[in-house]
Amino acid sequence: MKRVIKILLLFVLVTVVSISILLASLYIYVKEEVTTPGEASSTTLRNIKQGTLIGFETDNGTHAWLGIPYAQPPLGSLRWKAPRPAEAWSGQYRAVDFSSDCAQPWQGSEDCLYLNVWAPNEVTNRPLPVMFWIHGGGNTRGSSSSVSYNGANLAYQHGLIVVSINYRLGPLGWFRHPALRNDSPEDNSGNYGTLDIIEALRWVRTNIGAFGGDTENVTIFGESAGGYNVLTMLASPLAEGLFHKAIVQSGGIDITPVTHAENYLDDADPGSPRSAREMVNNLLVIDSLAQNSPPLTRRTAKMQQEAMSTQALASYMLTKSPDQIFAALTYQGPRKVESQKTQSAGQPNIFGDGFVLPNNMEKSVLFSDISLYNAVPIILGTNRDEMTLFNLTNSTYIDMLFGVLPVRFKDREGYQKMIQYGSDLWKLRGVDSLASLMRKAQGKQVFAYRWDLDDLRDLGFIDLQSLLGASHAMEIPFVFGNLTNSIRIYYQGSMTAETEAVSTSMMSYWAQFAYTGDPGRGRSGEEVEWTEWQNGEPNQQRLMIFDSVLDGGNRMSSERITEATLKTRSLKDGHFVDKP
């Protein structure tokens, strides 16, 4: 009996911790099944460019339309091409359920270019601001259908139109191989996921008026890779005029040269381990192993690829399934890589192709001149403990039970130092340096924040507050007002009123920014005043801290990180300095 109890307890603990990790993960996300919406409602009939659309009434005072095609399915010959506008339909299109996720490891489909719309069910006399959400997931995983991204509460409470989208992921979203070139600069760019987002914004400009949205007041916002993609919209000349405000949650930007996307590892100008040519090498090696023929090495695979005609190469790549393509992304099997570089999974290359994205993507140049980017009012923010999520299983600092459960610290101080410096570096790159550049370039339209809320409870012998704290992605359900039971369980007292108040504040600020371009005192007019980023004196107030009243509440702070101060602090600390 005791053995059974122990097994059950272990199962519960594994489940709880796993869910906690999944909720915030950059790579793995929670997709909860939505409640069947019921019968489509005639009150939701809308006429858009493609035809008549019918959605449903939600339980909280909004109308919803789920799974609306904004582009043609990128199947067959349309794989690795710019998205084509969605085709018209006859009759009524039933938009009452989410579409398939975009193809990603272990799941999804290539037929995935769909979006969702939530709108208040009360008719207004003037168009409403539009908030356009871009999900995260390392540009390799994720979906607009995650329960955390449901836009109903945000739309209803603050009179907004909320849109969320799917876009192509991984090597299906960003892939540039010479064999795929034609006469179209968009098709040749290789930045297909970026182009999907632009196409969805074009759809919004054409159709959102039918839902009560203001085509001249669109705020794009996203978290992690979604925040990264928000910044690419600022950088892309093709996105000019398609949005008017931007919010970047835990983002940053790092655009690579096209050579990284195309070239072999051993070229004079070497490509990335995830370049298109190296992925084709992996496909050829994997095929040789599957055929029980003499296995190819990377060297012989390269020779075979070079010997294939352009047409044969294109045909070969188009016949591969999404699962095979993602397998090639992560393959590290028997082959020699002369450069000693190894293949690794992770965020795909997004590259300056000279058409979708500029060739020179050095942020110190790009965001220093408003003639070089789509300058709009912007909020930039990070979470205080971004890096905890990615180090929960770091055996250097944490003892793992059965290799799965983080049970106790080996080196608490070392863990905390690593998290602090890693998270500060994220803030430096994603907030402080960008805010400083943009404030100088575009004036008083730049705002910054940090999420500090860490009122997590202990789960048995697992100290979530120390392990996760204010982790990456934990702010998302607070922004959308989706504090579901699966979220509440991780917070002290199953979430106190003080903790819930942070969600109310964030929603109010986000909505006010969408309306006016200035978060100010929030939509309620009763929040702490959020003022612009300042480049001046060290004691000037420059960023909003989001926290519960238990830890000081929402407040403005003068904190600022520079490369010099971070380096000086780390050297003075001495924890990570090599010792003789």
Helices and strands as residue ranges (DSSP letters): H 2-24, G 42-44, E 46-48, E 51-54, E 56-57, E 62-69, G 76-78, E 92-94, E 114-120, E 128-134, G 147-149, H 152-158, E 161-165, H 170-173, G 178-180, H 185-189, H 192-207, G 208-211, E 213-223, H 225-235, G 237-239, E 245-249, E 256-257, H 258-262, H 276-290, H 298-307, H 310-318, H 322-330, E 351-352, H 363-366, E 378-383, G 386-391, E 398-401, E 405-409, H 412-427, I 428-432, H 433-442, E 446-451, E 458-459, E 462-463, H 464-467, H 476-480, H 485-488, G 492-494, H 497-516, E 543-546, G 549-551, E 555-557, H 563-573
